[in-house]
Amino acid sequence: SEDTLNNLLDDLLSEKVLNQEEIETVKKRNVTTIAKARDLIDFVTCKGCHASKLFIDYICKRNSTLAYKLGFSSENLVRGTDSASTEPIGEFKLCPREKFLELCKNEAGRIYPIREKGDRKRLALIICNTQFDYLPRRNGSNHDISGMKKLLEDLGYCVHVEENLTANDMELVLKTFAAHPEHRYSDSTFLVFMSHGLLDRICGTLHSDDKSDVLAYDTIFQIFNNRHCRHLKDKPKVIIIQACRGGNRGEVWVSDSPVASADSSTQSPDDLMDDGVHKTHVEKDFVAFCSSTPHNVSWRKENGSLFITQLISYVKKYAWCCHLIEIFVMVQRSFEEPNVKAQMPSLERQTMTRYFYLFPGN
């Protein structure tokens, strides 16, 4: 019925699966209720498996008869959710081989190509600063290192781990890593940074209020752009940053901020404008996923940071059927919950032109 359809549209709007413009499109370009329903299915399917699962839950709750008349099931809407392999890599849900081949065929040109296991050499880099000369020790970071290393290894990456580096050392490590000839045989890379941080900078081990020792985010992008890292041209380059970007310390958990009160990372408008100027076409196929929004803190427990913990969990659960940006949005949504109110992860400098599927197990 029209009432059921309107209720479903309201449900999807409240879940942020669809926006108001998309809802108006469904309503205005179709005459019959069944046509609107099928148009709605098309919209939701394009949003990925998580959105489709939400839609299925709501349509079954609202009107199971309508679901039957439409002739769809949870399996065909979310590309076979229930057929996922239960064989784990650690705790990974694997992507069945037939689903991998089907998606590569049907979505060719819309997804980043994945090289076969025997024909690739994937590399990833983790830089984690735990001990500092003038800043508090980042207790619990060892859990983040082990968790991210295991996650990336399970995805087929050879992981290089570097710890407790100055800003100059971090830049040198990045340049050395970018120059690896093995990237020629890779289809992607991950760069993970965990440290104290400022607005758009990562603190080195010598940073203090009196003397700056920081690596600018922009330096990372410059080192790995298409001009300076030719072997990763047209390949996904994923940057994960667990660090504060300003703000005050909390009283219960440990803050990844080197400042106790006011944000010491305030920049001039000229600095901010300069970041924008460098976002040219030479920078492509990047995405940066930061643990918090600008000027705000990130939080860490003794058993690891909130952000890294959630990221690992969602990749393990959904990488088999969802592309990476979709998973990142799920992580962001998880921080909307009332019991997780300390921070909001931020997607930045997203220049991926295709969907990036990790296809665990393939």
Secondary structure, DSSP 8 states (H G I E B T S, - for coil): -HHHHHHHHHHHHHTTSS-HHHHHHHHHS--SHHHHHHHHHHHHHHT-HHHHHHHHHHHHHH-HHHHHHHT--HHHHTTSGGG-B---STT--B--HHHHHHHHHHTBTTB-----GGG--EEEEEEE----SSS---TTHHHHHHHHHHHHHHTTEEEEEEES--HHHHHHHHHHHHT-GGGGG-S-EEEEEES-B-SSEEE-TT--SSS--EEEHHHHHHHTSTTT-GGGTTS-EEEEEES--S----SSSEES-S-SSS-TT---HHHHHHHHHT--TT--SEEEEESS-TT---EEETTEEHHHHHHHHHHHHHTTTS-HHHHHHHHHHHTTSTT--S---EEES----SB----TT-
